[in-house]
Amino acid sequence: MASGTGNRFIWILAQGCNSFSIMKPLVSIKDVVDEMDVLSDEHSAFLNRHTGELVTLSREELSAAEENDDIVDYPEWQREMIIKAKEVIESDDYLPLPSKFDIHEYHIMEDFCYAVADDKIREDLLDKIRGSGAFRRFKDAIQMNGIEEDWYSFRQEALEKIAIEWLEANKIPYVKNDGRKCQ
């Protein structure tokens, strides 16, 4: 699941008298949201503030880098990620993306429930998200009520809002999904 250096970003070019100079990259909201969407307790994602590179690393890779483990004990594919983890840890260029704890998936789910116009469905959903097993009951209820697409659109917009707030707080220029550049 760990992603490496293949993420996309867009460079801003500034035209000088007879030449072009490279400035800060524009980071794609879609790419940031995609990274945030696949995070788990076992993975963390980072953004290089100067290049726009997005990197997802496992807890194991970060731990091996922090403890300076001998990487020959790891499979070849993981060695590359441990080397990348060392770079992330040792550099001030990488910022951690919002984690699962920062995203508050339950809060997004609750906001969606309150946003449902149909009183009966709204009350049913609010009932389903109480107590143990809330996520499973919620998913079953949105499927049963035929509002899965509404939920996924709502969730996507919430993740985009979190990503935009994070990028702006860190003064990182970005491009929205419609191609408009911001900051």
N, C-alpha and C positions, 0 to 999 in steps of 0.2 A: 504494500500500500504506500510505502514511502515514495514521495516524488522527488525528483532531483532538479536538475537545472533546465528542464525542457519547458518551463512555463513561459507563456507569451506576455510581452509587454510592448508598449509603443513608445518610441523616442520622440521627444519634442525637438525639432530642429529650428535654430534661429539663424536667419540669413544675415550675414555680415556684408561688407562691401563686395568682395569677390569670392567668398567662401561660406561654408556652413559650419557651425559649431554645434556639438552635441551637448544638450542640456539634460536635466533630470528626466527619467522615463515616466511615462504615464502608465499607471497600473490599471489594469482592467478590473472593474467591479466584479464582473462575472468570474474571473479567475480567483479573486479573493474569496468570494462567496463559495465557489466550488471547493476551495481548500477548507474553509470553515465548516462546510457541510459534511465533510468526511472525517472530521476530528472525532476522537474518542478519548477515553481516559488514558489510553496507551500511546497516543500520538499528540505531537505539538507541531504547529506550523509557524514559519518565520518568513518575514519579508525583508529583503535587503533594500534599505532605504535609498541606496545610490544606484542600484542596477535594476530594481523592480523584480528581481528573482524571488520566487516563492519556493520554499523548501518545507516538506513535511518529514519529520523524524520520529522514530519510535522512542519510547522511554528507554528501551534497551540500548539503542544507538547513542542516545544522549548520555546515558550512564557510562557506557564503555568509553566515550570521549572524555567525560569528566574524570574518570578513574585512570585514564591513560592505559587501558587494557591493551595487550598485545593483539593487534588486529589479525594476525595470521591464524588465530584461533576461530575466526569467523569466516563464513562463506564469502566468496569474491564480491558478490553483489552488495553484501552488507558492509564490507570493508570500505567501499566508496562512500557509503552513507555515514560511516563512523568518521571518516576523514572530513566530510562535509559538516558533521556535527561539531567536530573540533573547531572548524572555521567559524561556525555560528557562535559557539561558546566564547571563543577568544576575540571576537570582533564586536565593536560597537555598531557596526553597520546593520546588523540583523535585529529586527523587532519582532517579538512574539505576537502573532495574530490573536484576536479574542479566542479564548478557550471555550469549551463546552460550559464551564462554570460562568463565564462572562455572558454567554448567549442566553441562558435561562429558557430552555426549550419549554418548560412547563408554563412559564409566564406567557410565552407566545401562544401556546395552546389555549390558555385561559382567555387571552385577549380575543382570539378567534371566536371562542364560544360566545362572548359578549357581543361580538360584531354580527352574529347570525340574526337576521331579521325575523325569522319565524319563531314566535314565542315558544311553541311546543318543542321544536328542535333545540333551541337555545337552552331551555331548562333541562332537557334530556342530556345534552352535552355537558352542561355544568355539573349535573349529577354524576355522570360517568367519570369525570376527572377527579373525583374525591377519593382519597384513600389509595391503598396498595393496588397495583395493576392499572393505574389510571391511563397510561399510554396505550396499552392494549385495548382497553374498553373504548377509549376515544377513537382509535383507528377503526375498530369495528363499527362504532356509531356513525362516523362520517361516511363509511362505505355503505352502511345500511340506508342512510338518508340521501345518498347520491351527491354528496358535497365534497368528495375527495379533491376534485380539481380546485374548488374554492379554497380548501385548506392549503394545498400546495402553493397556490398563488399568494395567499396571505403570508405563509411561512417564508417564501422566497423574498417578498417585499420586506418582511421584518429583518431577515438576514442582510439584505442590501442596505437597509437603514443602519444596522449595527456596523457594517463594513465602512460605510460612508462616514459615520461619526468617528470611527477609529482612524481612518485615513486622514480626515480633517484635523483631528486632535494631534496627529503626528506630522502634520504639514506635508503630506505625500500627495502629489498631483495624481488624478485618476481620470479615467474615461468611463462614462456611464454606458450601459448596454446599448443605448441608441446612438452611440458615437460621440456624444457631447463631452468635451473635456471640462474638468472642474479643477479649481484651485490653481 
